[in-house]
Amino acid sequence: MQAREFRDLSEQELATKLHELQESLFHLRLRRGSNRLENPAQLRKTRRDIARALTIERERAEGIKRS
């Protein structure tokens, strides 16, 4: 997801999406540990999406306005 798409989400939707991404990362790490991970790039994409979501949450908490 792009940062713009995260910014369009409400507070509750953003929190839900963040939780889903964190669960997904957990399962990807388990699969990597058992050598059943088909797409290793998915780990990196998921980590970056989590970082984007956390950044948007922090911006909203501090009242920073971005376009």
VEXDODREN-677724 format. One record per atom (N, C-alpha, C): residue number from 0; atom name; x, y, z. Coordinates in Angstrom, 3 decimals. Layout:
BEGIN
PT | k | a | px | py | pz
PT | NUM | CA | X | Y | Z
...
end
This chain:
BEGIN
PT | k | a | px | py | pz
PT | 0 | N | 0.838 | -1.181 | 0.000
PT | 0 | CA | 0.000 | 0.000 | 0.000
PT | 0 | C | 0.878 | 1.237 | 0.000
PT | 1 | N | 0.387 | 2.241 | -0.639
PT | 1 | CA | 1.073 | 3.520 | -0.646
PT | 1 | C | 0.681 | 4.310 | 0.606
PT | 2 | N | 1.505 | 5.268 | 0.978
PT | 2 | CA | 1.215 | 6.097 | 2.152
PT | 2 | C | -0.107 | 6.835 | 1.969
PT | 3 | N | -0.392 | 7.229 | 0.756
PT | 3 | CA | -1.640 | 7.940 | 0.453
PT | 3 | C | -2.852 | 7.080 | 0.818
PT | 4 | N | -2.758 | 5.777 | 0.538
PT | 4 | CA | -3.856 | 4.871 | 0.853
PT | 4 | C | -4.025 | 4.711 | 2.362
PT | 5 | N | -2.925 | 4.705 | 3.103
PT | 5 | CA | -3.011 | 4.634 | 4.558
PT | 5 | C | -3.636 | 5.908 | 5.126
PT | 6 | N | -3.307 | 7.056 | 4.548
PT | 6 | CA | -3.854 | 8.321 | 5.035
PT | 6 | C | -5.359 | 8.427 | 4.806
PT | 7 | N | -5.871 | 7.717 | 3.813
PT | 7 | CA | -7.302 | 7.744 | 3.522
PT | 7 | C | -8.115 | 6.908 | 4.498
PT | 8 | N | -7.446 | 6.067 | 5.276
PT | 8 | CA | -8.142 | 5.208 | 6.236
PT | 8 | C | -8.473 | 5.982 | 7.507
PT | 9 | N | -9.555 | 5.578 | 8.166
PT | 9 | CA | -9.904 | 6.179 | 9.453
PT | 9 | C | -8.966 | 5.617 | 10.525
PT | 10 | N | -9.043 | 6.166 | 11.718
PT | 10 | CA | -8.195 | 5.712 | 12.827
PT | 10 | C | -8.403 | 4.220 | 13.096
PT | 11 | N | -9.669 | 3.810 | 13.153
PT | 11 | CA | -9.981 | 2.411 | 13.450
PT | 11 | C | -9.528 | 1.496 | 12.317
PT | 12 | N | -9.756 | 1.902 | 11.083
PT | 12 | CA | -9.331 | 1.099 | 9.937
PT | 12 | C | -7.809 | 0.970 | 9.890
PT | 13 | N | -7.114 | 2.052 | 10.216
PT | 13 | CA | -5.652 | 2.027 | 10.229
PT | 13 | C | -5.137 | 1.071 | 11.301
PT | 14 | N | -5.743 | 1.114 | 12.466
PT | 14 | CA | -5.336 | 0.207 | 13.547
PT | 14 | C | -5.587 | -1.248 | 13.160
PT | 15 | N | -6.716 | -1.508 | 12.517
PT | 15 | CA | -7.039 | -2.859 | 12.073
PT | 15 | C | -6.050 | -3.329 | 11.015
PT | 16 | N | -5.742 | -2.471 | 10.057
PT | 16 | CA | -4.795 | -2.813 | 8.998
PT | 16 | C | -3.409 | -3.086 | 9.581
PT | 17 | N | -2.994 | -2.274 | 10.542
PT | 17 | CA | -1.702 | -2.466 | 11.191
PT | 17 | C | -1.644 | -3.819 | 11.892
PT | 18 | N | -2.714 | -4.167 | 12.582
PT | 18 | CA | -2.781 | -5.460 | 13.267
PT | 18 | C | -2.692 | -6.606 | 12.253
PT | 19 | N | -3.399 | -6.490 | 11.128
PT | 19 | CA | -3.359 | -7.515 | 10.088
PT | 19 | C | -1.948 | -7.663 | 9.517
PT | 20 | N | -1.279 | -6.539 | 9.297
PT | 20 | CA | 0.081 | -6.569 | 8.753
PT | 20 | C | 1.049 | -7.232 | 9.731
PT | 21 | N | 0.891 | -6.943 | 11.020
PT | 21 | CA | 1.769 | -7.538 | 12.023
PT | 21 | C | 1.544 | -9.048 | 12.117
PT | 22 | N | 0.292 | -9.482 | 11.999
PT | 22 | CA | 0.020 | -10.918 | 11.994
PT | 22 | C | 0.617 | -11.567 | 10.756
PT | 23 | N | 0.474 | -10.906 | 9.628
PT | 23 | CA | 1.027 | -11.422 | 8.384
PT | 23 | C | 2.546 | -11.563 | 8.480
PT | 24 | N | 3.206 | -10.570 | 9.059
PT | 24 | CA | 4.651 | -10.632 | 9.230
PT | 24 | C | 5.043 | -11.806 | 10.118
PT | 25 | N | 4.290 | -12.028 | 11.167
PT | 25 | CA | 4.559 | -13.154 | 12.057
PT | 25 | C | 4.510 | -14.478 | 11.296
PT | 26 | N | 3.454 | -14.650 | 10.492
PT | 26 | CA | 3.304 | -15.895 | 9.743
PT | 26 | C | 4.365 | -16.036 | 8.655
PT | 27 | N | 4.754 | -14.929 | 8.041
PT | 27 | CA | 5.827 | -14.982 | 7.047
PT | 27 | C | 7.142 | -15.407 | 7.689
PT | 28 | N | 7.408 | -14.908 | 8.892
PT | 28 | CA | 8.635 | -15.292 | 9.587
PT | 28 | C | 8.625 | -16.771 | 9.963
PT | 29 | N | 7.462 | -17.273 | 10.358
PT | 29 | CA | 7.368 | -18.703 | 10.664
PT | 29 | C | 7.649 | -19.532 | 9.420
PT | 30 | N | 7.069 | -19.132 | 8.290
PT | 30 | CA | 7.290 | -19.864 | 7.046
PT | 30 | C | 8.747 | -19.792 | 6.607
PT | 31 | N | 9.374 | -18.635 | 6.827
PT | 31 | CA | 10.785 | -18.507 | 6.470
PT | 31 | C | 11.631 | -19.461 | 7.308
PT | 32 | N | 11.292 | -19.594 | 8.562
PT | 32 | CA | 12.036 | -20.486 | 9.453
PT | 32 | C | 11.919 | -21.943 | 9.067
PT | 33 | N | 10.797 | -22.316 | 8.464
PT | 33 | CA | 10.616 | -23.714 | 8.062
PT | 33 | C | 10.896 | -23.912 | 6.572
PT | 34 | N | 11.515 | -22.911 | 5.943
PT | 34 | CA | 11.898 | -22.965 | 4.523
PT | 34 | C | 10.722 | -23.211 | 3.589
PT | 35 | N | 9.554 | -22.667 | 3.907
PT | 35 | CA | 8.396 | -22.799 | 3.033
PT | 35 | C | 7.930 | -21.455 | 2.505
PT | 36 | N | 8.802 | -20.474 | 2.509
PT | 36 | CA | 8.452 | -19.138 | 2.052
PT | 36 | C | 8.667 | -19.053 | 0.544
PT | 37 | N | 7.566 | -18.813 | -0.198
PT | 37 | CA | 7.643 | -18.775 | -1.649
PT | 37 | C | 8.241 | -17.473 | -2.165
PT | 38 | N | 7.890 | -16.358 | -1.521
PT | 38 | CA | 8.314 | -15.046 | -2.003
PT | 38 | C | 9.018 | -14.284 | -0.871
PT | 39 | N | 10.341 | -14.341 | -0.816
PT | 39 | CA | 11.069 | -13.671 | 0.261
PT | 39 | C | 10.888 | -12.148 | 0.251
PT | 40 | N | 10.590 | -11.575 | -0.894
PT | 40 | CA | 10.395 | -10.130 | -0.977
PT | 40 | C | 9.150 | -9.681 | -0.213
PT | 41 | N | 8.232 | -10.605 | 0.040
PT | 41 | CA | 7.014 | -10.263 | 0.769
PT | 41 | C | 7.334 | -9.823 | 2.194
PT | 42 | N | 8.374 | -10.385 | 2.798
PT | 42 | CA | 8.794 | -9.961 | 4.141
PT | 42 | C | 9.143 | -8.478 | 4.146
PT | 43 | N | 9.947 | -8.067 | 3.194
PT | 43 | CA | 10.380 | -6.675 | 3.121
PT | 43 | C | 9.191 | -5.747 | 2.869
PT | 44 | N | 8.303 | -6.146 | 1.966
PT | 44 | CA | 7.133 | -5.332 | 1.646
PT | 44 | C | 6.242 | -5.156 | 2.877
PT | 45 | N | 6.048 | -6.234 | 3.621
PT | 45 | CA | 5.204 | -6.182 | 4.815
PT | 45 | C | 5.826 | -5.297 | 5.888
PT | 46 | N | 7.141 | -5.417 | 6.093
PT | 46 | CA | 7.813 | -4.562 | 7.081
PT | 46 | C | 7.671 | -3.092 | 6.704
PT | 47 | N | 7.814 | -2.779 | 5.436
PT | 47 | CA | 7.702 | -1.386 | 5.002
PT | 47 | C | 6.278 | -0.868 | 5.158
PT | 48 | N | 5.286 | -1.723 | 4.884
PT | 48 | CA | 3.897 | -1.310 | 5.080
PT | 48 | C | 3.613 | -1.033 | 6.551
PT | 49 | N | 4.174 | -1.850 | 7.438
PT | 49 | CA | 4.008 | -1.621 | 8.878
PT | 49 | C | 4.630 | -0.282 | 9.257
PT | 50 | N | 5.811 | -0.006 | 8.730
PT | 50 | CA | 6.480 | 1.269 | 9.029
PT | 50 | C | 5.645 | 2.446 | 8.531
PT | 51 | N | 5.049 | 2.319 | 7.350
PT | 51 | CA | 4.201 | 3.391 | 6.822
PT | 51 | C | 2.998 | 3.628 | 7.727
PT | 52 | N | 2.353 | 2.537 | 8.145
PT | 52 | CA | 1.173 | 2.656 | 9.009
PT | 52 | C | 1.540 | 3.298 | 10.345
PT | 53 | N | 2.663 | 2.899 | 10.921
PT | 53 | CA | 3.091 | 3.492 | 12.190
PT | 53 | C | 3.438 | 4.964 | 12.029
PT | 54 | N | 4.016 | 5.320 | 10.902
PT | 54 | CA | 4.344 | 6.719 | 10.634
PT | 54 | C | 3.080 | 7.555 | 10.552
PT | 55 | N | 2.060 | 7.051 | 9.872
PT | 55 | CA | 0.790 | 7.773 | 9.741
PT | 55 | C | 0.144 | 7.935 | 11.116
PT | 56 | N | 0.178 | 6.880 | 11.930
PT | 56 | CA | -0.372 | 6.979 | 13.291
PT | 56 | C | 0.349 | 8.057 | 14.096
PT | 57 | N | 1.685 | 8.080 | 14.007
PT | 57 | CA | 2.461 | 9.071 | 14.749
PT | 57 | C | 2.155 | 10.480 | 14.253
PT | 58 | N | 2.052 | 10.659 | 12.951
PT | 58 | CA | 1.730 | 11.973 | 12.396
PT | 58 | C | 0.385 | 12.462 | 12.903
PT | 59 | N | -0.589 | 11.572 | 12.943
PT | 59 | CA | -1.917 | 11.956 | 13.425
PT | 59 | C | -1.881 | 12.307 | 14.912
PT | 60 | N | -1.112 | 11.554 | 15.684
PT | 60 | CA | -1.020 | 11.816 | 17.119
PT | 60 | C | -0.363 | 13.165 | 17.393
PT | 61 | N | 0.616 | 13.531 | 16.572
PT | 61 | CA | 1.312 | 14.794 | 16.771
PT | 61 | C | 0.663 | 15.960 | 16.031
PT | 62 | N | -0.368 | 15.664 | 15.235
PT | 62 | CA | -1.061 | 16.719 | 14.523
PT | 62 | C | -0.333 | 17.233 | 13.298
PT | 63 | N | 0.537 | 16.425 | 12.735
PT | 63 | CA | 1.277 | 16.807 | 11.544
PT | 63 | C | 0.387 | 16.573 | 10.330
PT | 64 | N | 0.320 | 17.568 | 9.469
PT | 64 | CA | -0.524 | 17.482 | 8.279
PT | 64 | C | 0.344 | 17.233 | 7.061
PT | 65 | N | 0.119 | 16.141 | 6.354
PT | 65 | CA | 0.847 | 15.806 | 5.129
PT | 65 | C | -0.155 | 15.618 | 4.006
PT | 66 | N | 0.315 | 15.809 | 2.793
PT | 66 | CA | -0.580 | 15.610 | 1.645
PT | 66 | C | -0.280 | 14.329 | 0.923
end
